[in-house]
Amino acid sequence: MALRSIFTALLMVGLWLISGVGLTAQALTPIELTDLSYSPCPPEYAEGMVAAGSIQQANCFLITGKAINRSGKPVIDADIFGRIFDADDNPVMQNRSRLGGIKEVPPGESDFELRISVAASQPEPLKLKKFKASGFSSLVR
C-alpha cells in the first residue's frame, strides 16, 4: 500500500512538472538585420586591436545597420550571426558565424553596431553576408 502511495505522489509531481505550472516557455525570436555597412573604428575603439586568436596586427571596423524586431516584445541579448569575407573572398573569421551580440532590441526598427577586428593583411572591401540575429524576450538562465 505504501508503495502505491509513493508511486501516485511521484506521478502527480511528474504531471505537474510536465503541465508547465510555474514554468514559462522561451521561444527564440528572429531579428532581421538590414542596411549593413562598415567603417573604420574611431581611434578610441581601435587602440591595441589584434586579430582574433592571434597577436598579428589588425584593423578595427564598426559594422552598423538596422535591427528589425517584429515580435512586439523587447529581445534581450540577441546573438548576431553572419559571414564576413575580404576582397579576395577569404573568410575574415574562419569557422565562426556568431559575430557578437546586441544587448537589447526593442520592438520595431532600431540601430545597432558591432565592433570587429580584421587581420591587417586581409584586403578591403569587406563583404557582409547572411547577417541575422536572434534572442529571447527575457534572460535565459
N, C-alpha and C positions, 0 to 999 in steps of 0.2 A: 504494500500500500504506500509506503514512504517513497519507494522508487517511482511509483506512478505520480505522486505529488511533485517530486523533483522534476520529472520529465515534463509535466504540464506547466510548471513555472518557467522552465527553460524555453519551452515552446512559445509561451506568451511573451517572454522577453525578446526572443528572436523575431516574432511577428511585429512587435513594437518597433524594433530597430529597422526592419525591412520597410515598414509603413512610412518611415521618414519623419515620425513625430520628433520635433525638436531639431531636425536637420534641414538644411537648405541646399537645394541643388545649385550647382555652379555651372554655367554654360560659357564656353569660350565665345567672345564677341569679336567678330571680324571688323577691322578698321581699314578703310580704303585710303591709300596714300597717293596723292596726285601732285601735279605742278612741281616735280622734283628738279632741283638744281644743286650745284655745289659751287663753293668759292673757297679761296684760301682762308684759314683761320686768322682772326685778329692776333697780333703778337702775344698778348697775354694768354691765349689758349695754346699757342704753339710752342712755348718755351719747354725745352727738354724733351721734345717729342722724338720717339724712336719707333721703328716698325714693330708691329705686334709680334711678340715672341722672339725678338732678336735685339741686338744692340746696334744695328745699322741705322744710319740716318734716315729720317722720314719726313715727309711733308704732312702738315696738318690741314684738313679740309672740313668745312661745315656743309653737311647736306641739309637742305631746307625743303619744305613743301607744305602741303595741306593734308591734315588728317581728317577724314570724314567718318563720324560715328553716327550711324543711322539707328542705333538701338533705343534712343530716347533716355538712356541712363549713362551716367559717367562710367568710364572704364579706367581702372586703376592698373598701373604698371604694365602697360601694353608692350609686348616684345615686337621689335622691328626686324623683319626678315627681308632679304634681298641678295642680289649678286652685284658685285662691282668689278668691272674689267678696265684695264688700261687701254691705251691707244692701239696696242698690238694684240688685243683680245686675251691677254693673260689675266687670270683672276688676281685681284688685289688682296683678297682674304681667302687664301687657299683652304678648302674644306670647311668653310664656315658660312652658314647662311643667316644665323642670328647676329645682327649687327649692333644692337643696342636696345634702348627702350624709351618710352615716353611715360613720365610719372603719372600724368592724368590726362585723359582725353574726354572733354565734355561732350554732351550731345551736340550734333551739328558739325560745322566745319571750324577747324582751328589750325593755327600754325604749329609746326614742330621743327626742331633742328637736332642734328646728330653729328657729333664730332668723330672723325675717323683719322687714322694715320695710314699713310701710304708710303711704301719704300721709295726713297728719293730716286732710285734707278728706274721706277716704273713711269713711262711717259704719259702725259695728258694728250687728249682729253679723256676723262674718265667716262665710262658708260654705266649707267644705273639701270639695272634690270630687275623685273619681277618683285618690286617692293610692295610689301603689305605689312600689316600689323594685326595683332590680336591680343586680347586680355580679358579680364574678368570684371564684373560690376562691383566687386568688393575684394578685399585682401584674401588671398588663399593661404591657408595655414596648413 
